[in-house]
Structures are given as structure tokens and as C-alpha cells.
């Protein structure tokens, strides 16, 4: 089995439609490079994304759990929680007693969940969060701060993981865990990932198998691209898994390079190809979630 060079890739693309659309020269100026390289082809990410943001919201937690979370955010003052009521289901309230306004501002900054209205009460200050707060997001954003404040943060995390967290199950994946996005730039939340697809449509020959590796420009930023091999006689748009391993939001540029495909040709043809066994991801046209 040998690695195929640029002239072979070009011939297969132009004469056998192995890659469509095909870019003969590597495009580099002002973009993350894509197109034909010496021993591979740099694929582009399309402008369609599914961003992983599971719906674990504050109003699904018990009062005890919310007290743990709120109490862990800051050790100064006593922080209480009021769940959404029947009239205003989208409102969540956190009140800070015996604290100060700067602490409240810090809390508001740490939450980062949209519109927050601070107001003065007789006992202290109060926050009203005007959209359901994603608890997983709150915890991931504040964990470095929590560790220095209260050991109760560990108890809160343990309790949330044990009772409320969504389990990622490839045999029973929850499609509602994704938010659809279309645009020239996609922001992936900290320690999360997004699914997308390639601009290019592939048709893999029967004697060929590919390996796909992420571009170094993204890898050096802690952004990892995971793509499984393109098997013999598989065809379709490639579903890309793009992981943000950093504690900060990460930006992905649509219609620019995302990964490099290497083509390996076997000495002999296989007995049964991906097309022969009617693979479940054959001829996929969109971003495809896990299937059984």
C-alpha cells in the first residue's frame, strides 16, 4: 500500500470525479490553506454547523442543587435561588445578601448567560437572569474561580453529574443537544465541539483508503479535527467533528481549510467494499449524527 502523490490525486479528481469541487493549486493568501498539496488534499469546512450545547438548565435543578451552585460561586455573602414561577417561566433569580455590588458584578460576569438585571433589595442585591441559564456553561466558565472559593463546588459538581447531566451515548444520541448555525464564522464554546461537513464531495475508489488529519493552524490553537477514514467505495460529503479543547471560545472559518486527506492505494482490491455492505453513512448529503 502506497501514499499517492499530487498528480495521481489530480488525475482521479478530474477524470473520475473523486473530489468535487476540486482546487488544483493550494490557496493560501489570507485564508487557512486548502486545495491540492504534494501528497494530499486540504479540504474546506462548509458554512453549516451543529454546535454541541446540551439543554441542562437551572429550572431543572432542585433548590438544594441550585443553592450549592450559587453558594459555590462566591464565598462572600449568602446567595439564594428563586426558581422560575408559572407567570414568568424564563426568569431565574439569584439574590446576594450581606455582599457588595462588586461581588454581584463579578457574579454577573461569571454567569455569562445573556441579559442580567441587577437591582437593590432590602437585604442586598439581586440578579434576574432573563433567559434559562445553562448550568453546564456556568460551571465550566467559573470552575477555576470556584476552586479557590468553596469546597462545596466539588459537591455541587458531583451531585449535578450524578443526577442531572446528559450522558453522551453513540447508540442513543440526543439530537436536541445541538444548536444549528449557518454563517461564515462559527464560535465553538469552551470544552465543547461542533459538527460540520466538507465543501467537497468525495467518491473513493475501490482500492483506496484515506486518512484525514487536522490542519496545523487549528491544532496549534487547541482545536482538534477528528475524521474517520474514508473507506473503499464510500462517497458523500464528509462529516467533520471539530473539538475546542481550550477554556475559551474558539472561532472556525467557513469555506477555508480544516484538514488534510491522505490517499493510500492497496496492492489488491478488497472483497467487500463500503458500498457492497451498504454502509450507513453512504452518500450522505448533510451533517449526519451517529446511527446504529
C-alpha positions as CSV (number, residue, x, y, z in Angstrom):
1,X,0.0,0.0,0.0
2,X,1.5,3.3,-1.0
3,X,0.8,7.0,-0.4
4,X,-0.5,8.7,-3.6
5,X,1.1,12.0,-4.9
6,X,-0.4,15.2,-6.2
7,X,-0.5,14.1,-9.9
8,X,-2.5,11.0,-9.1
9,X,-5.0,12.9,-6.9
10,X,-5.4,15.4,-9.8
11,X,-6.0,12.7,-12.4
12,X,-8.5,10.9,-10.2
13,X,-10.4,14.1,-9.4
14,X,-10.6,15.4,-13.0
15,X,-11.2,12.1,-14.7
16,X,-13.1,10.1,-12.1
17,X,-14.8,12.8,-10.0
18,X,-13.0,11.6,-6.9
19,X,-13.2,15.2,-5.4
20,X,-15.8,17.8,-6.4
21,X,-15.3,20.7,-6.5
22,X,-11.6,20.3,-7.0
23,X,-8.9,23.0,-6.5
24,X,-5.8,22.2,-8.5
25,X,-3.5,24.6,-6.7
26,X,-3.2,25.3,-3.0
27,X,-5.0,28.5,-2.0
28,X,-3.1,30.3,0.8
29,X,-3.3,34.1,0.7
30,X,-5.3,35.5,3.6
31,X,-7.0,32.1,4.4
32,X,-6.3,28.8,6.1
33,X,-5.0,26.9,3.1
34,X,-6.9,24.5,1.0
35,X,-6.6,22.6,-2.2
36,X,-4.1,20.1,-3.7
37,X,-0.8,19.6,-1.8
38,X,2.3,17.4,-2.5
39,X,0.8,14.2,-1.1
40,X,-2.7,15.1,-0.1
41,X,-5.7,17.4,-0.4
42,X,-6.7,20.1,2.0
43,X,-10.5,20.0,2.5
44,X,-12.7,23.0,3.4
45,X,-15.3,23.2,6.1
46,X,-18.7,24.3,4.9
47,X,-20.8,27.1,6.5
48,X,-23.2,24.6,8.2
49,X,-22.6,23.7,11.8
50,X,-24.3,21.8,14.7
51,X,-22.9,23.2,17.9
52,X,-23.0,20.9,21.0
53,X,-24.8,22.7,23.8
54,X,-27.0,20.3,25.8
55,X,-30.0,21.7,27.5
56,X,-29.3,21.4,31.2
57,X,-30.9,24.5,32.6
58,X,-31.3,26.0,36.0
59,X,-35.0,25.4,36.3
60,X,-34.4,21.6,36.0
61,X,-32.4,21.6,39.2
62,X,-33.6,21.2,42.8
63,X,-33.4,24.1,45.2
64,X,-30.7,22.3,47.1
65,X,-28.6,21.8,44.0
66,X,-29.1,25.5,43.0
67,X,-28.1,26.5,46.5
68,X,-24.9,24.5,46.1
69,X,-24.1,26.1,42.7
70,X,-24.9,29.6,43.8
71,X,-23.1,29.2,47.1
72,X,-20.0,27.9,45.3
73,X,-19.8,30.9,43.0
74,X,-18.7,33.2,45.7
75,X,-17.8,32.8,49.4
76,X,-18.8,36.3,50.3
77,X,-22.4,36.8,51.5
78,X,-25.3,34.4,51.3
79,X,-26.6,33.6,47.8
80,X,-30.1,32.3,47.5
81,X,-32.0,31.0,44.5
82,X,-35.6,31.5,43.3
83,X,-36.9,29.2,40.6
84,X,-38.9,30.4,37.6
85,X,-42.6,30.9,38.5
86,X,-45.6,30.0,36.5
87,X,-46.1,33.5,35.2
88,X,-42.5,34.1,34.2
89,X,-41.1,30.7,33.3
90,X,-38.0,32.2,31.7
91,X,-36.9,34.2,34.8
92,X,-34.3,32.9,37.3
93,X,-33.3,35.0,40.3
94,X,-30.1,34.9,42.4
95,X,-30.0,37.2,45.5
96,X,-26.9,38.1,47.3
97,X,-27.3,39.0,51.0
98,X,-24.6,40.8,53.1
99,X,-22.5,41.1,50.0
100,X,-21.5,44.1,47.9
101,X,-22.2,45.4,44.4
102,X,-18.7,44.5,43.1
103,X,-19.3,40.9,44.0
104,X,-22.6,41.0,42.2
105,X,-20.9,42.4,39.1
106,X,-18.3,39.6,39.3
107,X,-21.1,37.0,39.6
108,X,-22.9,38.6,36.6
109,X,-19.7,38.4,34.5
110,X,-19.1,34.8,35.5
111,X,-22.6,33.6,34.6
112,X,-22.3,35.0,31.0
113,X,-25.9,33.8,30.2
114,X,-27.3,36.9,28.5
115,X,-29.5,39.7,29.8
116,X,-29.0,40.2,33.6
117,X,-30.8,42.9,35.6
118,X,-29.1,43.9,38.9
119,X,-31.3,45.6,41.5
120,X,-31.0,46.7,45.1
121,X,-33.2,45.0,47.7
122,X,-33.6,45.5,51.5
123,X,-31.2,42.6,52.2
124,X,-28.6,43.1,49.5
125,X,-28.5,42.8,45.7
126,X,-30.5,40.7,43.3
127,X,-29.9,39.3,39.8
128,X,-32.7,38.4,37.4
129,X,-31.5,36.2,34.5
130,X,-33.9,36.8,31.7
131,X,-33.2,33.5,29.9
132,X,-32.8,30.0,31.1
133,X,-29.2,29.6,32.4
134,X,-27.2,26.7,31.1
135,X,-25.7,25.2,34.3
136,X,-23.1,23.2,32.5
137,X,-21.9,26.5,30.9
138,X,-21.9,28.3,34.2
139,X,-19.9,25.6,35.9
140,X,-17.4,25.3,33.0
141,X,-16.8,29.1,32.9
142,X,-16.5,29.5,36.7
143,X,-14.7,26.3,37.8
144,X,-11.2,27.9,38.1
145,X,-12.7,30.6,40.3
146,X,-14.8,28.1,42.3
147,X,-11.8,26.0,43.2
148,X,-10.3,28.9,45.2
149,X,-13.6,29.8,46.9
150,X,-15.5,26.9,48.3
151,X,-15.1,23.1,48.6
152,X,-18.8,22.9,48.1
153,X,-18.2,23.4,44.4
154,X,-16.9,19.8,44.2
155,X,-20.1,18.6,46.0
156,X,-22.2,20.6,43.5
157,X,-20.4,19.2,40.5
158,X,-20.6,15.6,41.9
159,X,-24.3,16.0,42.5
160,X,-25.0,17.5,39.1
161,X,-23.1,14.8,37.3
162,X,-24.8,12.1,39.3
163,X,-28.4,13.3,38.8
164,X,-28.8,15.8,36.1
165,X,-26.1,15.6,33.4
166,X,-26.8,14.2,29.9
167,X,-24.9,11.1,29.0
168,X,-23.4,11.1,25.5
169,X,-24.4,7.8,24.1
170,X,-23.5,6.9,20.5
171,X,-26.3,4.3,20.5
172,X,-28.9,6.8,21.6
173,X,-27.7,10.3,20.8
174,X,-29.9,13.2,21.7
175,X,-30.2,15.4,18.6
176,X,-31.6,18.2,20.8
177,X,-28.1,18.6,22.3
178,X,-27.1,20.5,19.1
179,X,-27.9,24.1,18.1
180,X,-27.9,24.6,14.3
181,X,-25.8,27.5,12.9
182,X,-25.1,28.8,9.4
183,X,-22.5,31.5,8.8
184,X,-19.0,32.5,7.7
185,X,-17.6,32.1,11.2
186,X,-18.7,29.6,13.9
187,X,-17.9,30.1,17.6
188,X,-17.5,26.8,19.5
189,X,-18.0,27.1,23.3
190,X,-15.1,26.2,25.7
191,X,-14.5,22.5,26.1
192,X,-17.2,21.7,23.6
193,X,-17.4,20.7,19.9
194,X,-19.3,21.2,16.7
195,X,-20.2,19.0,13.7
196,X,-19.9,20.3,10.2
197,X,-19.4,18.9,6.7
198,X,-16.9,19.5,3.9
199,X,-17.4,21.7,0.9
200,X,-16.1,18.8,-1.2
201,X,-18.0,15.7,-2.2
202,X,-15.8,12.5,-2.3
203,X,-16.0,9.3,-4.3
204,X,-13.4,6.9,-3.1
205,X,-12.0,4.2,-5.5
206,X,-12.3,0.5,-4.5
207,X,-8.6,0.1,-3.9
208,X,-8.1,3.3,-1.9
209,X,-8.5,4.2,1.8
210,X,-7.9,7.6,3.2
211,X,-6.5,9.1,6.5
212,X,-7.6,12.6,7.5
213,X,-5.6,14.9,9.9
214,X,-6.4,18.4,11.1
215,X,-4.6,21.5,9.9
216,X,-1.7,22.7,12.0
217,X,-3.1,26.3,12.2
218,X,-6.1,25.0,14.2
219,X,-4.1,22.3,16.1
220,X,-1.7,24.9,17.5
221,X,-4.7,26.7,18.9
222,X,-6.0,23.6,20.7
223,X,-8.7,22.9,18.1
224,X,-8.8,19.3,17.1
225,X,-10.4,17.9,13.9
226,X,-11.4,14.2,14.1
227,X,-12.4,12.4,10.9
228,X,-12.6,8.7,10.5
229,X,-11.1,7.0,7.3
230,X,-12.9,7.2,4.0
231,X,-13.4,3.5,3.2
232,X,-13.2,1.9,-0.3
233,X,-16.1,3.0,-2.5
234,X,-17.6,5.3,0.1
235,X,-19.0,8.5,-1.2
236,X,-20.5,11.7,0.2
237,X,-19.9,14.9,2.0
238,X,-17.6,14.3,5.0
239,X,-19.0,14.9,8.4
240,X,-16.4,16.7,10.5
241,X,-16.0,16.7,14.3
242,X,-14.3,19.9,15.5
243,X,-13.3,19.9,19.2
244,X,-12.4,23.0,21.2
245,X,-10.1,21.7,23.9
246,X,-9.5,25.2,25.4
247,X,-11.3,27.0,28.2
248,X,-12.0,29.9,25.8
249,X,-14.5,30.2,22.8
250,X,-12.9,29.1,19.5
251,X,-13.5,30.6,16.0
252,X,-13.9,28.4,12.9
253,X,-13.7,29.9,9.5
254,X,-16.2,28.5,6.9
255,X,-15.1,27.8,3.3
256,X,-11.4,27.7,4.4
257,X,-9.1,24.7,5.1
258,X,-9.8,22.5,8.0
259,X,-8.0,19.2,7.5
260,X,-5.8,17.3,5.0
261,X,-6.8,14.0,3.4
262,X,-4.0,11.4,2.5
263,X,-4.8,8.7,-0.1
264,X,-3.4,5.2,0.3
265,X,-3.8,2.7,-2.5
266,X,-3.7,-1.1,-1.7
267,X,-1.9,-3.7,-3.7
268,X,-5.1,-5.7,-4.2
269,X,-8.8,-4.8,-4.2
270,X,-10.9,-5.8,-1.1
271,X,-13.5,-8.5,-1.3
272,X,-16.2,-6.3,0.2
273,X,-16.3,-2.5,-0.1
274,X,-18.2,0.0,1.9
275,X,-20.7,0.3,-0.9
276,X,-21.1,-3.5,-1.1
277,X,-22.1,-3.8,2.6
278,X,-24.4,-0.7,2.2
279,X,-22.7,1.3,4.9
280,X,-25.0,3.5,7.0
281,X,-23.1,6.7,6.1
282,X,-23.0,6.1,2.3
283,X,-23.8,9.1,0.0
284,X,-24.5,11.4,2.9
285,X,-25.6,14.9,1.8
286,X,-25.7,16.8,5.1
287,X,-24.2,16.7,8.6
288,X,-25.1,13.2,9.9
289,X,-25.4,12.3,13.6
290,X,-24.5,8.9,15.0
291,X,-26.5,6.0,13.6
292,X,-26.9,2.3,14.5
